Amino acid sequence: MSDPSLKVAAAEAEAAAARARLTATAGELQARLSPAQLVDDARRAGLNAAQAGVEQVRRNPAAAAGIVAAAGVILNRRRLLGLFRKSSSPSPKGHRS
């Protein structure tokens, strides 16, 4: 029915095409994963995130102020709790513990 040499030639052509696709894909990956490209992608992503954040704050400033206030309370919780704690012994005048 079909000549075996034709099958071999078709298989070799298919293998060559697959090798070419693999080489092209490897080249694209190598270019995409280069340090300079990764830095550029990270810079763009950071810039886009910052712009989106600024836009969100412009649309809803009250929520942004609430988030900043909550973060301030969390970051300063020890100092704030110290203001409300009772000291067991009176501290010297003019000095806070």
C-alpha positions in Angstrom: 0.0 0.0 0.0 2.4 2.7 1.1 6.1 2.8 0.7 8.1 2.4 4.1 10.6 5.0 2.9 7.7 7.6 2.5 6.7 6.8 6.1 10.2 7.3 7.3 10.6 10.6 5.4 7.3 11.9 6.8 8.4 10.9 10.3 11.7 12.6 9.8 10.0 15.8 8.5 7.6 15.7 11.5 10.6 15.3 13.9 12.4 18.2 12.3 9.3 20.4 12.6 8.9 19.4 16.3 12.6 20.2 16.9 12.2 23.6 15.2 9.1 24.4 17.4 11.0 23.3 20.5 14.0 25.4 19.7 11.8 28.4 19.1 9.9 27.9 22.4 13.2 27.5 24.3 14.5 30.8 22.7 11.3 32.6 23.7 11.6 31.3 27.3 15.2 32.3 27.5 14.4 35.8 26.3 11.4 36.0 28.8 13.5 34.8 31.7 16.5 37.0 31.2 17.4 39.1 34.2 16.9 42.4 32.4 13.4 41.3 31.2 12.4 40.1 34.7 13.5 43.4 36.2 11.5 45.3 33.5 8.4 43.2 34.1 8.6 43.7 37.8 9.0 47.4 37.4 6.0 47.6 35.1 3.9 45.4 37.5 4.9 47.7 40.4 4.0 50.8 38.5 0.7 49.4 37.4 -0.1 48.4 41.0 0.8 51.8 42.3 -1.3 53.6 39.7 -4.3 51.3 40.5 -3.8 52.0 44.2 -3.7 55.8 43.7 -6.9 55.6 41.5 -8.6 53.5 44.2 -7.7 56.1 46.9 -9.0 58.9 44.7 -12.3 57.1 44.3 -12.7 56.2 48.0 -10.6 58.3 50.3 -12.5 57.5 53.4 -11.7 53.8 53.1 -8.1 54.6 52.5 -7.9 56.8 55.6 -9.5 54.0 57.6 -6.9 51.5 56.4 -4.1 53.9 57.2 -5.5 54.5 60.7 -5.9 50.8 61.4 -2.4 50.1 60.2 -1.1 52.9 62.5 -3.0 51.4 65.5 -1.6 47.9 64.8 2.0 49.2 64.3 1.8 51.3 67.5 -0.2 48.9 69.7 2.4 48.5 72.4 2.8 52.3 72.8 -1.0 52.8 72.8 -1.5 50.0 75.4 1.2 51.5 77.5 -0.8 54.7 77.7 -3.8 52.9 79.2 -2.0 50.5 81.6 -1.9 51.3 85.3 1.5 51.4 86.8 1.9 49.4 90.0 4.2 51.9 91.6 4.3 55.6 91.0 7.1 56.7 88.8 9.4 59.6 89.7 8.0 63.0 88.8 8.6 63.9 85.2 9.5 60.4 84.1 7.3 58.0 82.3 7.8 54.2 82.4 
